[in-house]
């Protein structure tokens, strides 16, 4: 049993098929803003679980032994949001009559899963995209990020980035040809770029290793721009470039 988390959608999976639970578990784990609080193999165990656990969303199989998922929902006084999962299309109408958010037909595809989650929590769509801006293609070696710019997701090759500048709640990504501004913290993009050819040199700057022309204890030249090296980042910077 996992603990509920604030600022996340706490989920419960209820399905008598282990393989079906495995699929949903993997899908939930792909979305950072979903938190799996538990799994149950039948509706009776789910009833007991809900008595002492906070749940915002249930992925609920309809056809289960002992108690059907539809009967389970009807037994709840204040049910959380429900997304039904089943291998039987004929149950769809009954599910929607119970005000279910959506109905997923097995085998559930991830794209369809995402659509149902977005329907349950409309505001989560933008947040999910913000959490998944980094998209690294290891098979081709073309590493890139997607940044939300003017209501669009813009693809930027990591090899084109000179440095990243923090401007309060925004970041400005300077590339070889232009710059992009997006609402995101520098700490969040630093975490996403972990393991890539980038290093934080200041509370306001992240630079690309390969674009450094020269440096001293206080300044680093990237492209045609000189940037300050913060005291808190100096030792790590010198150690990295002296290695």
N, C-alpha and C positions, 0 to 999 in steps of 0.2 A: 504494500500500500504506500503510495506516495502522498506527500503533503500538498494541500492546496496552496496556490501562490497568488498573491495579489497582483493586479494588473495583467493577469493572464486568464485565458479561458480554461477553466478546470473541467476536464473531460472524463467520462466513464464509458468503457466499452462493455457491452453486454451481448454475448454471443456464445452459443453452446459449441461452436466449431473452433478448435484451436487454430487452424490455418487462417480462418477469417479474422480472428483476433490478432494474429501475427501481422496480417496485411494492414489492418487499421492502426495497429501500434506503430508500424513503420511510417505510415502516413502522418500520424500525429507528431512523431519525432522530427519530421522534416519541417514542421512549422514552429518556429521558436515561440510564438505567442500562444500556442496550445500547450497545456500541461496535463499529462495523463495522471489522474489521481488513483485510478484503479481499474481492474478488469474482473468481470464476473461471468461465469459459464451458464447462469440461469437467472431468471427474474426474481426468485426468492432471495438469493444472495444479494442481488442488487437492491432489493427493498431494505435489507439489513444494513447494507453499505450506506445508503442514503440517510439513514437515521443518525449517523454520526460523522458524515462527511459532506463538505460543500462541493456541489457539482453545478456547473453552468450549462453543460451540454452532454447529452447521452447519445452514443451511437448504438442503436438498439435493434437487434435481430427480432423479427416478428414471430417466426415459427420456432418456438423452443419447447422443450418438454416441461411438464408440470404447469407452466403458466405462459400463455402467449404474450408477446411483447405488447400487443394492443390492449390486452386485459391488464397488463402491468401498468400501463400509462393511465388507464381509467381508474386504477386504485390509488393514484397519487393525488393528494389534495392540491399541492402547488408544484406541479412537475416542472423541471428545468426544460430547456429547449431540447427537442427530440429530432434526431435524424435517423429514420428507419433504414435498416439494411436487410435485404432478403433476396432469395433466389427465385421468388415467386411473384410475377407481375400482378397476379390477381389480388394481392394484398394492398396494392398501392392506394386504391380508392379509400379503403377503410383507414389507412394511415393518415391520409390528408383530412379525413373527416374528424380526426382527433387533433387537428391543428399542428400536425408535424411540420417541421421546417422543410424537409425534403425527404426523398425516397431514393435510396441507392440500390441499384440492382447488382447482385453479385455475378461474376467477379467485379469488384469495384475498381475502377480506374482512378489514378491519382487526380487527373484533371477534373473528373466528375466530383471527386471528394472535395477538391478545392472550391468548386462552384457551390457546393452545399454549405460549406463552412462560411463562405462569403455571404451567402444568403442569410445565414443565421446571425452573423455579426458583420453588417455592411462596412463598418469602419475598419474592420480588420484587414481588408484587402490592401489598402495603402500601406498599413503597417507591415504586412507580410512582404510586400515588395521592397520596403525599406530595409527589412532584415535580410533580404536575399539579393542585395545589389551586386555582391561579388559573385561572378560566374566564371570559374576557371576551367578552361578546356584543356585538360592534361594530354589528350590524345593528339592534338594538333600543335600544342605549344603556344597557341595564341591566347594568352591570358588577358582578361578584360574585366571591366566593371560596367554595370549599368547605373547611371545616375538619373534621378528624376529632375528634369529641367523643363520648365514651362509646360507642365502636365504631360510630358512625354518621358519615356525611358530612353536615354541616349547611351549608346555603346561607345566606350572609350578604351582603347588598347593601353595596357599598363606601360608598354614600351614607349608610348607617346607622352607620358606624364613627366613633367619636370619637377614640380613640387605641388604640395597641397597647403593652402592657407586657411586658417580659421578666422571667421568674422562673426563673433558672437555665436548665434545658433545656426550659422550657415558655414559652408566651406566653399572655397574657390579653388578649383582644380586647374592649374596652369599646365597646358600641354605645349607641344612644339609649335602649333599653329594658332591656338585660341585658348580661351578659358571658359569654364563652366561653373555656375553657381547653383548650389542646391541646399535645401534645408536639411542639415545633418551635423552632428557634432564631430569634431576631429578625432575624439577618442573612439567613436564607433567605427569610423573608417580605418583608424589605426589597427583596431582589432581584426577587421576584415582583411587587411593587407598583411597580417602576420604571416611570416614565412616567405613573403615576396621580397623583391629588391628595393625595399623602402625602409627608412629609419626616421624616427622622430628626433628632431634637433632642438626643438623649442616648444613651448606650450601652444604656439600658434603655427608651427610649420612641420611638415613631413616632406622629406626629399627622396628622390630616386638616386640610388648608389651610382648608377651608370651615367647620370647627367652631371656629376660633380666635376668641375674643372680645376678647382684649387680650394684650399682651406687653411685656416689658422686656428688658434685656440678660441677665437671669438667669432670668426666669420667663415661662411662657406659660399663659394661661387657656384651657382647652378644656372646653366645657360648663360644669359647675360645679366643675371640678378645676384646680388650679394644678400645673404640672409644671416641673421644673428644666430649664434649657438647659445642656448640657455644654459645657465650654470648647472641645473639639475640633469641636463642631458649630455654635458660635455664629456664626462668620463666614458660613457657608453659609446659616444660618437668617435672619440680618439681611439678607443680600444678596437672598435669595429674596423676603422680604416687603417689601423696599424697591424691588423692581423695578417 
